């Protein structure tokens, strides 16, 4: 292990887990070939790491139970949760279709930008959380994993995903034939919490009497077992706010 790997929490954690895996000596590459094909880079490994952290967050911190999972080519692509008269679907790499196509339904996310490239068909965020309450009110949280340092994420990645997944994205209302954004509650970049930004904690301003909605920002995530605190506070805070909004409107 190099000094750089030892000094970077996420790299060190990844190295230790890979070492433990190889020490098992009974892994089956053929059985998990499709999964391993996804692990082409550290960026992809970080995406999958965030995906399973989000599953843990929705289960353990938000109190939802898994009732269904869907696979695409033997890869987990969505997890459906049920709660008290509500449901959540966590989607991995979903397709947000262009308004130029007809491949969307009522209250689906839709790409509203008219692209000059006729081959362009959809946007592809890393994760979408779709919340549906007992009155079929739909809410969205869109997240993108970025395996980069915080200054690069804030300066480059965040403006890009805000443009794509908020300014360029809407929700299709088939009843009124309109597209709106008022149920997109957050667009978030997730990046690794390393040694240089280990002590950073973000105040999301979701529990105070003044909230900033939609939340457009970036949050660090830790590789430790107890390192979901930023994700937990963000997702649980947004869901609490969504509950309040839907309760007032019903």
C-alpha positions as CSV (number, residue, x, y, z in Angstrom):
1,X,0.0,0.0,0.0
2,X,1.5,3.3,-1.0
3,X,1.7,6.4,1.3
4,X,-0.9,8.2,-0.8
5,X,-3.4,5.2,-0.5
6,X,-2.8,5.1,3.2
7,X,-3.5,8.8,3.6
8,X,-6.8,8.8,1.6
9,X,-9.6,7.2,3.6
10,X,-11.7,6.0,0.6
11,X,-8.7,4.5,-1.2
12,X,-7.5,2.8,2.0
13,X,-10.9,1.4,2.8
14,X,-11.2,0.1,-0.8
15,X,-7.8,-1.5,-0.7
16,X,-8.5,-3.2,2.7
17,X,-11.8,-4.6,1.4
18,X,-10.2,-5.9,-1.8
19,X,-7.5,-7.5,0.2
20,X,-10.0,-9.2,2.5
21,X,-11.9,-10.4,-0.6
22,X,-8.9,-12.0,-2.2
23,X,-8.0,-13.7,1.1
24,X,-11.3,-15.6,1.0
25,X,-9.8,-17.6,-2.0
26,X,-13.2,-18.9,-3.1
27,X,-14.6,-16.2,-5.3
28,X,-16.4,-17.1,-8.5
29,X,-15.8,-14.7,-11.3
30,X,-18.1,-16.6,-13.7
31,X,-21.0,-16.3,-11.4
32,X,-20.6,-12.5,-10.9
33,X,-19.2,-11.7,-14.4
34,X,-21.9,-9.0,-15.1
35,X,-21.3,-7.3,-11.8
36,X,-17.6,-7.3,-12.3
37,X,-18.0,-5.8,-15.7
38,X,-19.4,-2.7,-14.0
39,X,-16.2,-2.3,-12.0
40,X,-14.2,-0.8,-14.8
41,X,-13.0,2.2,-12.8
42,X,-12.9,3.8,-9.3
43,X,-15.7,6.1,-10.5
44,X,-17.9,3.1,-11.1
45,X,-16.9,1.5,-7.7
46,X,-17.8,4.7,-6.0
47,X,-21.2,4.8,-7.7
48,X,-22.0,1.3,-6.5
49,X,-20.7,2.2,-3.0
50,X,-23.1,5.2,-2.9
51,X,-26.0,3.1,-4.2
52,X,-25.8,0.7,-1.3
53,X,-25.3,3.5,1.2
54,X,-28.5,5.0,-0.1
55,X,-30.3,1.7,0.3
56,X,-29.0,1.5,3.9
57,X,-30.1,5.1,4.6
58,X,-33.7,4.6,3.3
59,X,-34.0,1.4,5.3
60,X,-32.3,2.2,8.6
61,X,-32.6,6.0,9.0
62,X,-35.9,6.7,7.2
63,X,-37.7,3.5,8.4
64,X,-38.7,2.0,5.0
65,X,-38.7,-1.7,4.2
66,X,-37.7,-3.3,0.9
67,X,-40.5,-5.2,-0.8
68,X,-39.2,-5.5,-4.4
69,X,-35.9,-5.3,-6.4
70,X,-35.4,-5.2,-10.1
71,X,-32.5,-6.3,-12.2
72,X,-31.1,-5.4,-15.7
73,X,-28.8,-8.0,-17.1
74,X,-28.4,-9.5,-13.6
75,X,-27.4,-6.1,-12.2
76,X,-29.5,-4.5,-9.5
77,X,-31.1,-1.4,-11.1
78,X,-33.9,-0.4,-8.7
79,X,-35.1,-1.1,-5.2
80,X,-38.7,-0.5,-4.1
81,X,-39.5,0.4,-0.4
82,X,-42.7,0.6,1.5
83,X,-43.4,2.8,4.5
84,X,-46.5,4.0,6.4
85,X,-49.0,4.7,3.5
86,X,-46.1,5.7,1.2
87,X,-43.5,4.2,-1.1
88,X,-40.0,5.0,-2.4
89,X,-38.3,3.7,-5.5
90,X,-34.5,4.1,-5.6
91,X,-33.3,3.8,-9.2
92,X,-29.7,3.3,-10.4
93,X,-28.8,4.9,-13.7
94,X,-32.4,5.5,-14.8
95,X,-33.2,7.0,-18.2
96,X,-34.8,10.4,-18.4
97,X,-36.3,10.6,-21.8
98,X,-36.2,13.6,-24.1
99,X,-39.4,15.6,-24.7
100,X,-38.8,14.8,-28.4
101,X,-39.7,11.2,-27.8
102,X,-43.1,9.8,-26.6
103,X,-41.4,7.3,-24.2
104,X,-42.7,8.9,-20.9
105,X,-45.8,8.7,-18.7
106,X,-47.8,10.9,-16.3
107,X,-45.5,12.3,-13.6
108,X,-42.3,10.9,-15.1
109,X,-39.1,13.0,-15.2
110,X,-38.5,14.3,-18.7
111,X,-35.6,16.1,-20.4
112,X,-37.1,19.4,-21.6
113,X,-34.1,20.6,-23.7
114,X,-34.4,20.3,-27.5
115,X,-31.1,18.9,-28.6
116,X,-29.7,19.5,-32.1
117,X,-28.2,15.9,-32.1
118,X,-31.0,13.7,-33.3
119,X,-29.2,10.6,-31.8
120,X,-29.7,12.0,-28.3
121,X,-32.4,10.1,-26.5
122,X,-32.1,10.6,-22.7
123,X,-30.3,11.9,-19.6
124,X,-28.8,9.3,-17.3
125,X,-28.3,10.4,-13.6
126,X,-26.7,8.0,-11.2
127,X,-29.6,7.8,-8.8
128,X,-33.2,9.0,-8.6
129,X,-35.3,8.7,-5.5
130,X,-39.0,8.7,-6.3
131,X,-41.4,9.2,-3.4
132,X,-45.1,8.6,-3.7
133,X,-47.5,9.3,-0.8
134,X,-51.0,7.8,0.0
135,X,-52.6,10.5,-2.3
136,X,-50.3,9.6,-5.2
137,X,-48.3,12.9,-4.8
138,X,-44.9,12.3,-6.5
139,X,-41.6,13.8,-5.4
140,X,-38.1,13.4,-6.7
141,X,-34.5,13.6,-5.4
142,X,-31.8,13.3,-8.0
143,X,-28.2,12.4,-7.1
144,X,-25.0,12.0,-9.0
145,X,-21.8,10.4,-7.6
146,X,-18.5,12.1,-8.4
147,X,-15.2,10.5,-7.4
148,X,-13.4,13.8,-7.2
149,X,-12.0,16.2,-4.6
150,X,-14.5,18.7,-3.1
151,X,-13.1,21.8,-4.9
152,X,-13.4,20.1,-8.3
153,X,-17.0,18.9,-7.5
154,X,-18.1,22.4,-6.4
155,X,-16.4,24.2,-9.3
156,X,-17.2,21.9,-12.2
157,X,-19.4,18.9,-11.5
158,X,-22.1,20.6,-9.5
159,X,-22.9,23.3,-12.0
160,X,-23.1,20.6,-14.7
161,X,-25.5,18.4,-12.9
162,X,-27.7,21.3,-11.8
163,X,-28.0,22.4,-15.4
164,X,-28.8,18.9,-16.6
165,X,-31.0,17.6,-13.8
166,X,-32.8,20.7,-12.7
167,X,-32.7,23.4,-15.4
168,X,-33.0,20.9,-18.2
169,X,-35.4,18.5,-16.4
170,X,-39.1,18.7,-15.5
171,X,-42.0,16.5,-14.5
172,X,-44.7,15.7,-17.1
173,X,-48.3,16.2,-16.1
174,X,-50.4,14.3,-18.6
175,X,-53.7,15.7,-17.3
176,X,-52.8,19.3,-18.1
177,X,-50.2,18.5,-20.8
178,X,-47.6,20.6,-19.0
179,X,-44.1,20.2,-17.6
180,X,-43.2,21.6,-14.2
181,X,-40.3,21.4,-11.7
182,X,-42.0,22.0,-8.3
183,X,-41.7,18.3,-7.2
184,X,-38.0,18.1,-7.9
185,X,-36.8,18.8,-4.3
186,X,-33.1,18.3,-4.7
187,X,-30.2,17.8,-7.1
188,X,-27.1,16.6,-5.3
189,X,-23.5,15.7,-6.1
190,X,-22.1,13.0,-3.7
191,X,-18.3,12.9,-3.4
192,X,-15.8,11.0,-1.1
193,X,-15.0,12.3,2.3
194,X,-11.2,12.1,2.4
195,X,-8.5,13.2,4.8
196,X,-8.5,16.8,3.6
197,X,-12.2,17.3,4.1
198,X,-12.8,14.8,6.9
199,X,-14.0,17.3,9.4
200,X,-16.3,19.1,7.0
201,X,-20.0,18.9,8.0
202,X,-22.7,20.7,6.0
203,X,-25.8,22.4,7.5
204,X,-28.5,21.6,5.0
205,X,-30.9,24.1,6.6
206,X,-33.8,21.5,6.3
207,X,-34.8,21.4,9.9
208,X,-35.0,25.1,10.6
209,X,-38.1,27.4,10.1
210,X,-36.5,28.7,6.8
211,X,-35.6,26.0,4.2
212,X,-33.9,26.3,0.9
213,X,-35.8,24.2,-1.6
214,X,-34.9,22.8,-4.1
215,X,-31.6,21.8,-2.4
216,X,-28.9,22.2,-5.1
217,X,-25.6,21.2,-3.6
218,X,-22.8,18.7,-2.9
219,X,-22.3,16.5,0.1
220,X,-19.3,14.3,1.2
221,X,-19.8,10.7,2.1
222,X,-17.6,8.6,4.4
223,X,-16.5,5.0,3.7
224,X,-16.9,3.9,7.3
225,X,-19.9,1.9,8.5
226,X,-21.1,4.9,10.5
227,X,-20.3,7.4,7.7
228,X,-23.7,7.9,6.3
229,X,-24.5,10.9,8.5
230,X,-24.5,13.5,5.7
231,X,-26.6,11.3,3.4
232,X,-28.9,10.4,6.3
233,X,-29.5,14.0,7.4
234,X,-30.1,15.1,3.8
235,X,-32.5,12.4,2.7
236,X,-34.4,12.2,6.0
237,X,-34.7,16.0,6.1
238,X,-36.0,16.2,2.6
239,X,-38.6,13.4,3.2
240,X,-39.8,15.3,6.4
241,X,-40.2,18.4,4.3
242,X,-42.0,16.5,1.6
243,X,-44.4,15.1,4.2
244,X,-45.1,18.6,5.5
245,X,-45.8,20.0,2.0
246,X,-48.1,17.2,1.0
247,X,-49.9,17.4,4.3
248,X,-50.6,21.1,3.9
249,X,-51.8,20.5,0.3
250,X,-54.2,17.6,1.0
